[in-house]
Amino acid sequence: MRRERGSVSVVLGAGLLVVLVMVLGLADLTRVLAARSEARAAADAAALAAAQELALPTGLDPVEVAVEYADANGGELSACTCVAGSSQAVVEVHVDAGALFLVPGPTVLTAQARAVVDLPSL
């Protein structure tokens, strides 16, 4: 019986370590999913704003409008294919998820969105 004394504390310590790693992993997953949602929302807003500028021009550059909307929604516009006179806007937005607990280095998520202008013929 004396040889098994203290084995419970070793098992408990290992169990607590596993629980800690799982909690940190869950925190990382939550942060990444939130950043992915933010990237998608920023890309959608930027694409819709650029498409609206293509459909109903106000004199602004569609790329500048897309940059403004991406920034307002927490993203950074990295690409925009929205040529004046075209019928679609395709944007790519990056969002930084910040430092994660279990994954070293920066975590940047990318989202793309496309908005098509379909105005009825008059």
TIVO-2410 file (N, C-alpha, C; in nm, 3 decimals):
# residues 122
REC num residu      c1      c2      c3 atome chaine
REC   1      M   0.081  -0.119   0.000     N      A
REC   1      M   0.000   0.000   0.000    CA      A
REC   1      M   0.086   0.127   0.000     C      A
REC   2      R   0.203   0.124   0.062     N      A
REC   2      R   0.287   0.242   0.072    CA      A
REC   2      R   0.340   0.287  -0.063     C      A
REC   3      R   0.359   0.196  -0.158     N      A
REC   3      R   0.417   0.232  -0.287    CA      A
REC   3      R   0.319   0.315  -0.371     C      A
REC   4      E   0.193   0.305  -0.346     N      A
REC   4      E   0.092   0.378  -0.424    CA      A
REC   4      E   0.058   0.513  -0.363     C      A
REC   5      R   0.119   0.544  -0.254     N      A
REC   5      R   0.092   0.670  -0.187    CA      A
REC   5      R   0.139   0.787  -0.275     C      A
REC   6      G   0.053   0.885  -0.298     N      A
REC   6      G   0.086   1.000  -0.382    CA      A
REC   6      G   0.050   0.984  -0.528     C      A
REC   7      S   0.005   0.868  -0.569     N      A
REC   7      S  -0.029   0.848  -0.710    CA      A
REC   7      S  -0.152   0.928  -0.750     C      A
REC   8      V  -0.238   0.955  -0.655     N      A
REC   8      V  -0.357   1.035  -0.686    CA      A
REC   8      V  -0.316   1.177  -0.724     C      A
REC   9      S  -0.219   1.233  -0.659     N      A
REC   9      S  -0.177   1.369  -0.690    CA      A
REC   9      S  -0.113   1.377  -0.829     C      A
REC  10      V  -0.044   1.272  -0.873     N      A
REC  10      V   0.014   1.270  -1.007    CA      A
REC  10      V  -0.097   1.264  -1.111     C      A
REC  11      V  -0.194   1.178  -1.089     N      A
REC  11      V  -0.307   1.167  -1.183    CA      A
REC  11      V  -0.387   1.297  -1.185     C      A
REC  12      L  -0.409   1.356  -1.069     N      A
REC  12      L  -0.482   1.483  -1.061    CA      A
REC  12      L  -0.406   1.594  -1.134     C      A
REC  13      G  -0.274   1.599  -1.116     N      A
REC  13      G  -0.193   1.700  -1.186    CA      A
REC  13      G  -0.200   1.683  -1.336     C      A
REC  14      A  -0.191   1.558  -1.384     N      A
REC  14      A  -0.201   1.533  -1.528    CA      A
REC  14      A  -0.340   1.570  -1.579     C      A
REC  15      G  -0.441   1.539  -1.502     N      A
REC  15      G  -0.579   1.574  -1.541    CA      A
REC  15      G  -0.598   1.724  -1.550     C      A
REC  16      L  -0.544   1.797  -1.454     N      A
REC  16      L  -0.554   1.943  -1.457    CA      A
REC  16      L  -0.480   2.002  -1.576     C      A
REC  17      L  -0.366   1.944  -1.611     N      A
REC  17      L  -0.292   1.990  -1.728    CA      A
REC  17      L  -0.373   1.968  -1.856     C      A
REC  18      V  -0.438   1.855  -1.867     N      A
REC  18      V  -0.522   1.828  -1.984    CA      A
REC  18      V  -0.638   1.926  -1.991     C      A
REC  19      V  -0.700   1.952  -1.876     N      A
REC  19      V  -0.812   2.048  -1.873    CA      A
REC  19      V  -0.763   2.188  -1.911     C      A
REC  20      L  -0.646   2.228  -1.864     N      A
REC  20      L  -0.592   2.359  -1.898    CA      A
REC  20      L  -0.567   2.372  -2.048     C      A
REC  21      V  -0.508   2.270  -2.108     N      A
REC  21      V  -0.484   2.273  -2.253    CA      A
REC  21      V  -0.616   2.279  -2.330     C      A
REC  22      M  -0.716   2.207  -2.283     N      A
REC  22      M  -0.847   2.209  -2.350    CA      A
REC  22      M  -0.911   2.347  -2.339     C      A
REC  23      V  -0.900   2.410  -2.224     N      A
REC  23      V  -0.957   2.544  -2.205    CA      A
REC  23      V  -0.885   2.646  -2.295     C      A
REC  24      L  -0.753   2.637  -2.301     N      A
REC  24      L  -0.678   2.728  -2.389    CA      A
REC  24      L  -0.713   2.704  -2.536     C      A
REC  25      G  -0.730   2.578  -2.574     N      A
REC  25      G  -0.770   2.547  -2.711    CA      A
REC  25      G  -0.908   2.601  -2.742     C      A
REC  26      L  -0.999   2.591  -2.646     N      A
REC  26      L  -1.134   2.645  -2.666    CA      A
REC  26      L  -1.131   2.798  -2.678     C      A
REC  27      A  -1.046   2.862  -2.598     N      A
REC  27      A  -1.033   3.008  -2.609    CA      A
REC  27      A  -0.977   3.047  -2.746     C      A
REC  28      D  -0.878   2.972  -2.795     N      A
REC  28      D  -0.824   2.999  -2.929    CA      A
REC  28      D  -0.930   2.979  -3.036     C      A
REC  29      L  -1.005   2.871  -3.026     N      A
REC  29      L  -1.109   2.843  -3.124    CA      A
REC  29      L  -1.214   2.953  -3.125     C      A
REC  30      T  -1.253   2.999  -3.008     N      A
REC  30      T  -1.351   3.107  -2.998    CA      A
REC  30      T  -1.299   3.235  -3.063     C      A
REC  31      R  -1.173   3.268  -3.038     N      A
REC  31      R  -1.114   3.388  -3.096    CA      A
REC  31      R  -1.108   3.379  -3.249     C      A
REC  32      V  -1.070   3.261  -3.300     N      A
REC  32      V  -1.061   3.242  -3.445    CA      A
REC  32      V  -1.199   3.249  -3.509     C      A
REC  33      L  -1.298   3.187  -3.448     N      A
REC  33      L  -1.434   3.191  -3.505    CA      A
REC  33      L  -1.491   3.332  -3.505     C      A
REC  34      A  -1.462   3.408  -3.400     N      A
REC  34      A  -1.508   3.548  -3.395    CA      A
REC  34      A  -1.439   3.631  -3.503     C      A
REC  35      A  -1.309   3.610  -3.523     N      A
REC  35      A  -1.236   3.683  -3.626    CA      A
REC  35      A  -1.284   3.643  -3.765     C      A
REC  36      R  -1.316   3.515  -3.784     N      A
REC  36      R  -1.368   3.472  -3.914    CA      A
REC  36      R  -1.502   3.538  -3.944     C      A
REC  37      S  -1.586   3.547  -3.844     N      A
REC  37      S  -1.714   3.614  -3.862    CA      A
REC  37      S  -1.696   3.762  -3.893     C      A
REC  38      E  -1.602   3.825  -3.825     N      A
REC  38      E  -1.572   3.966  -3.850    CA      A
REC  38      E  -1.518   3.986  -3.992     C      A
REC  39      A  -1.433   3.894  -4.037     N      A
REC  39      A  -1.377   3.904  -4.172    CA      A
REC  39      A  -1.486   3.889  -4.277     C      A
REC  40      R  -1.576   3.795  -4.256     N      A
REC  40      R  -1.687   3.777  -4.351    CA      A
REC  40      R  -1.777   3.899  -4.356     C      A
REC  41      A  -1.809   3.954  -4.240     N      A
REC  41      A  -1.895   4.073  -4.236    CA      A
REC  41      A  -1.828   4.192  -4.303     C      A
REC  42      A  -1.699   4.209  -4.279     N      A
REC  42      A  -1.626   4.320  -4.341    CA      A
REC  42      A  -1.618   4.303  -4.492     C      A
REC  43      A  -1.596   4.179  -4.538     N      A
REC  43      A  -1.589   4.154  -4.682    CA      A
REC  43      A  -1.725   4.177  -4.748     C      A
REC  44      D  -1.831   4.130  -4.684     N      A
REC  44      D  -1.966   4.151  -4.738    CA      A
REC  44      D  -1.999   4.300  -4.748     C      A
REC  45      A  -1.970   4.373  -4.642     N      A
REC  45      A  -1.999   4.517  -4.642    CA      A
REC  45      A  -1.918   4.590  -4.749     C      A
REC  46      A  -1.792   4.555  -4.763     N      A
REC  46      A  -1.707   4.621  -4.862    CA      A
REC  46      A  -1.754   4.590  -5.004     C      A
REC  47      A  -1.790   4.465  -5.030     N      A
REC  47      A  -1.837   4.427  -5.164    CA      A
REC  47      A  -1.969   4.495  -5.197     C      A
REC  48      L  -2.059   4.498  -5.102     N      A
REC  48      L  -2.189   4.564  -5.127    CA      A
REC  48      L  -2.172   4.714  -5.148     C      A
REC  49      A  -2.084   4.776  -5.070     N      A
REC  49      A  -2.061   4.920  -5.087    CA      A
REC  49      A  -1.999   4.950  -5.222     C      A
REC  50      A  -1.902   4.869  -5.264     N      A
REC  50      A  -1.839   4.891  -5.394    CA      A
REC  50      A  -1.939   4.866  -5.507     C      A
REC  51      A  -2.023   4.763  -5.493     N      A
REC  51      A  -2.124   4.735  -5.596    CA      A
REC  51      A  -2.227   4.847  -5.604     C      A
REC  52      Q  -2.263   4.902  -5.490     N      A
REC  52      Q  -2.358   5.014  -5.491    CA      A
REC  52      Q  -2.296   5.134  -5.561     C      A
REC  53      E  -2.169   5.157  -5.539     N      A
REC  53      E  -2.101   5.269  -5.606    CA      A
REC  53      E  -2.092   5.244  -5.756     C      A
REC  54      L  -2.079   5.118  -5.796     N      A
REC  54      L  -2.078   5.086  -5.940    CA      A
REC  54      L  -2.216   5.106  -6.001     C      A
REC  55      A  -2.320   5.068  -5.927     N      A
REC  55      A  -2.457   5.076  -5.980    CA      A
REC  55      A  -2.509   5.219  -5.982     C      A
REC  56      L  -2.484   5.290  -5.874     N      A
REC  56      L  -2.533   5.427  -5.861    CA      A
REC  56      L  -2.415   5.518  -5.827     C      A
REC  57      P  -2.336   5.556  -5.927     N      A
REC  57      P  -2.213   5.632  -5.900    CA      A
REC  57      P  -2.240   5.768  -5.836     C      A
REC  58      T  -2.161   5.795  -5.734     N      A
REC  58      T  -2.169   5.926  -5.668    CA      A
REC  58      T  -2.044   6.007  -5.695     C      A
REC  59      G  -1.954   5.953  -5.777     N      A
REC  59      G  -1.830   6.023  -5.808    CA      A
REC  59      G  -1.712   5.973  -5.728     C      A
REC  60      L  -1.736   5.885  -5.632     N      A
REC  60      L  -1.626   5.830  -5.553    CA      A
REC  60      L  -1.569   5.707  -5.622     C      A
REC  61      D  -1.447   5.674  -5.586     N      A
REC  61      D  -1.382   5.554  -5.638    CA      A
REC  61      D  -1.439   5.433  -5.563     C      A
REC  62      P  -1.487   5.329  -5.634     N      A
REC  62      P  -1.541   5.211  -5.565    CA      A
REC  62      P  -1.442   5.144  -5.470     C      A
REC  63      V  -1.313   5.149  -5.504     N      A
REC  63      V  -1.211   5.089  -5.416    CA      A
REC  63      V  -1.203   5.167  -5.285     C      A
REC  64      E  -1.207   5.299  -5.293     N      A
REC  64      E  -1.203   5.381  -5.171    CA      A
REC  64      E  -1.324   5.355  -5.083     C      A
REC  65      V  -1.440   5.338  -5.144     N      A
REC  65      V  -1.561   5.308  -5.069    CA      A
REC  65      V  -1.547   5.171  -5.002     C      A
REC  66      A  -1.493   5.073  -5.075     N      A
REC  66      A  -1.473   4.939  -5.019    CA      A
REC  66      A  -1.375   4.943  -4.902     C      A
REC  67      V  -1.268   5.021  -4.915     N      A
REC  67      V  -1.170   5.035  -4.806    CA      A
REC  67      V  -1.237   5.093  -4.682     C      A
REC  68      E  -1.317   5.195  -4.703     N      A
REC  68      E  -1.386   5.261  -4.591    CA      A
REC  68      E  -1.478   5.162  -4.517     C      A
REC  69      Y  -1.556   5.085  -4.592     N      A
REC  69      Y  -1.649   4.991  -4.529    CA      A
REC  69      Y  -1.576   4.873  -4.466     C      A
REC  70      A  -1.468   4.828  -4.525     N      A
REC  70      A  -1.390   4.719  -4.464    CA      A
REC  70      A  -1.330   4.766  -4.332     C      A
REC  71      D  -1.274   4.886  -4.331     N      A
REC  71      D  -1.216   4.941  -4.208    CA      A
REC  71      D  -1.322   4.961  -4.100     C      A
REC  72      A  -1.438   5.010  -4.140     N      A
REC  72      A  -1.545   5.034  -4.043    CA      A
REC  72      A  -1.595   4.905  -3.979     C      A
REC  73      N  -1.574   4.793  -4.046     N      A
REC  73      N  -1.620   4.665  -3.994    CA      A
REC  73      N  -1.506   4.581  -3.939     C      A
REC  74      G  -1.392   4.642  -3.913     N      A
REC  74      G  -1.284   4.573  -3.846    CA      A
REC  74      G  -1.190   4.495  -3.936     C      A
REC  75      G  -1.196   4.517  -4.066     N      A
REC  75      G  -1.109   4.444  -4.158    CA      A
REC  75      G  -1.016   4.537  -4.232     C      A
REC  76      E  -0.930   4.475  -4.309     N      A
REC  76      E  -0.837   4.551  -4.393    CA      A
REC  76      E  -0.849   4.498  -4.535     C      A
REC  77      L  -0.888   4.585  -4.627     N      A
REC  77      L  -0.906   4.545  -4.766    CA      A
REC  77      L  -0.769   4.514  -4.827     C      A
REC  78      S  -0.756   4.394  -4.883     N      A
REC  78      S  -0.629   4.357  -4.945    CA      A
REC  78      S  -0.640   4.349  -5.096     C      A
REC  79      A  -0.761   4.331  -5.148     N      A
REC  79      A  -0.780   4.328  -5.293    CA      A
REC  79      A  -0.923   4.369  -5.324     C      A
REC  80      C  -0.937   4.441  -5.435     N      A
REC  80      C  -1.070   4.480  -5.481    CA      A
REC  80      C  -1.070   4.484  -5.633     C      A
REC  81      T  -1.155   4.403  -5.691     N      A
REC  81      T  -1.174   4.403  -5.835    CA      A
REC  81      T  -1.310   4.466  -5.859     C      A
REC  82      C  -1.310   4.596  -5.874     N      A
REC  82      C  -1.435   4.668  -5.895    CA      A
REC  82      C  -1.407   4.785  -5.990     C      A
REC  83      V  -1.399   4.753  -6.116     N      A
REC  83      V  -1.368   4.850  -6.219    CA      A
REC  83      V  -1.495   4.928  -6.254     C      A
REC  84      A  -1.482   5.057  -6.263     N      A
REC  84      A  -1.597   5.141  -6.300    CA      A
REC  84      A  -1.653   5.094  -6.434     C      A
REC  85      G  -1.783   5.080  -6.439     N      A
REC  85      G  -1.850   5.034  -6.561    CA      A
REC  85      G  -1.875   4.885  -6.562     C      A
REC  86      S  -1.814   4.811  -6.469     N      A
REC  86      S  -1.838   4.666  -6.463    CA      A
REC  86      S  -1.964   4.639  -6.381     C      A
REC  87      S  -2.004   4.515  -6.378     N      A
REC  87      S  -2.128   4.482  -6.309    CA      A
REC  87      S  -2.106   4.402  -6.181     C      A
REC  88      Q  -1.982   4.391  -6.135     N      A
REC  88      Q  -1.958   4.317  -6.011    CA      A
REC  88      Q  -1.839   4.374  -5.934     C      A
REC  89      A  -1.841   4.348  -5.806     N      A
REC  89      A  -1.731   4.386  -5.718    CA      A
REC  89      A  -1.688   4.263  -5.640     C      A
REC  90      V  -1.560   4.232  -5.647     N      A
REC  90      V  -1.503   4.119  -5.574    CA      A
REC  90      V  -1.396   4.175  -5.481     C      A
REC  91      V  -1.410   4.148  -5.352     N      A
REC  91      V  -1.315   4.201  -5.254    CA      A
REC  91      V  -1.256   4.088  -5.170     C      A
REC  92      E  -1.139   4.117  -5.116     N      A
REC  92      E  -1.074   4.026  -5.022    CA      A
REC  92      E  -1.033   4.109  -4.901     C      A
REC  93      V  -1.067   4.059  -4.784     N      A
REC  93      V  -1.044   4.132  -4.659    CA      A
REC  93      V  -0.965   4.044  -4.563     C      A
REC  94      H  -0.871   4.105  -4.492     N      A
REC  94      H  -0.794   4.037  -4.389    CA      A
REC  94      H  -0.833   4.090  -4.252     C      A
REC  95      V  -0.840   3.999  -4.154     N      A
REC  95      V  -0.864   4.037  -4.016    CA      A
REC  95      V  -0.762   3.964  -3.929     C      A
REC  96      D  -0.699   4.037  -3.840     N      A
REC  96      D  -0.600   3.979  -3.750    CA      A
REC  96      D  -0.673   3.925  -3.627     C      A
REC  97      A  -0.656   3.795  -3.599     N      A
REC  97      A  -0.720   3.732  -3.483    CA      A
REC  97      A  -0.640   3.756  -3.356     C      A
REC  98      G  -0.524   3.814  -3.367     N      A
REC  98      G  -0.441   3.838  -3.249    CA      A
REC  98      G  -0.359   3.716  -3.213     C      A
REC  99      A  -0.288   3.727  -3.103     N      A
REC  99      A  -0.204   3.616  -3.057    CA      A
REC  99      A  -0.291   3.509  -2.992     C      A
REC 100      L  -0.266   3.386  -3.031     N      A
REC 100      L  -0.338   3.273  -2.973    CA      A
REC 100      L  -0.253   3.207  -2.866     C      A
REC 101      F  -0.316   3.133  -2.777     N      A
REC 101      F  -0.244   3.068  -2.668    CA      A
REC 101      F  -0.162   2.948  -2.715     C      A
REC 102      L  -0.220   2.866  -2.801     N      A
REC 102      L  -0.156   2.740  -2.839    CA      A
REC 102      L  -0.086   2.745  -2.975     C      A
REC 103      V  -0.111   2.849  -3.053     N      A
REC 103      V  -0.051   2.861  -3.186    CA      A
REC 103      V   0.039   2.984  -3.187     C      A
REC 104      P   0.170   2.965  -3.204     N      A
REC 104      P   0.260   3.081  -3.204    CA      A
REC 104      P   0.248   3.162  -3.333     C      A
REC 105      G   0.280   3.288  -3.322     N      A
REC 105      G   0.281   3.376  -3.440    CA      A
REC 105      G   0.146   3.440  -3.464     C      A
REC 106      P   0.143   3.533  -3.558     N      A
REC 106      P   0.018   3.602  -3.589    CA      A
REC 106      P  -0.080   3.511  -3.662     C      A
REC 107      T  -0.207   3.535  -3.638     N      A
REC 107      T  -0.313   3.459  -3.705    CA      A
REC 107      T  -0.399   3.558  -3.782     C      A
REC 108      V  -0.391   3.551  -3.913     N      A
REC 108      V  -0.467   3.642  -3.999    CA      A
REC 108      V  -0.566   3.559  -4.079     C      A
REC 109      L  -0.692   3.600  -4.074     N      A
REC 109      L  -0.797   3.531  -4.148    CA      A
REC 109      L  -0.837   3.613  -4.268     C      A
REC 110      T  -0.869   3.545  -4.376     N      A
REC 110      T  -0.905   3.611  -4.502    CA      A
REC 110      T  -1.046   3.571  -4.541     C      A
REC 111      A  -1.121   3.667  -4.590     N      A
REC 111      A  -1.255   3.640  -4.641    CA      A
REC 111      A  -1.271   3.711  -4.775     C      A
REC 112      Q  -1.342   3.647  -4.864     N      A
REC 112      Q  -1.373   3.706  -4.994    CA      A
REC 112      Q  -1.523   3.720  -5.008     C      A
REC 113      A  -1.563   3.821  -5.080     N      A
REC 113      A  -1.705   3.842  -5.107    CA      A
REC 113      A  -1.720   3.899  -5.248     C      A
REC 114      R  -1.834   3.867  -5.306     N      A
REC 114      R  -1.865   3.913  -5.442    CA      A
REC 114      R  -2.007   3.967  -5.443     C      A
REC 115      A  -2.023   4.084  -5.499     N      A
REC 115      A  -2.155   4.145  -5.515    CA      A
REC 115      A  -2.173   4.179  -5.663     C      A
REC 116      V  -2.287   4.140  -5.715     N      A
REC 116      V  -2.316   4.161  -5.858    CA      A
REC 116      V  -2.427   4.265  -5.870     C      A
REC 117      V  -2.405   4.357  -5.960     N      A
REC 117      V  -2.503   4.462  -5.988    CA      A
REC 117      V  -2.592   4.411  -6.100     C      A
REC 118      D  -2.720   4.406  -6.075     N      A
REC 118      D  -2.816   4.360  -6.174    CA      A
REC 118      D  -2.930   4.461  -6.182     C      A
REC 119      L  -2.906   4.567  -6.254     N      A
REC 119      L  -3.007   4.669  -6.268    CA      A
REC 119      L  -3.103   4.632  -6.382     C      A
REC 120      P  -3.232   4.650  -6.359     N      A
REC 120      P  -3.328   4.621  -6.467    CA      A
REC 120      P  -3.315   4.721  -6.581     C      A
REC 121      S  -3.339   4.674  -6.699     N      A
REC 121      S  -3.334   4.762  -6.816    CA      A
REC 121      S  -3.455   4.851  -6.820     C      A
REC 122      L  -3.433   4.974  -6.854     N      A
REC 122      L  -3.544   5.069  -6.860    CA      A
REC 122      L  -3.590   5.089  -7.002     C      A
***
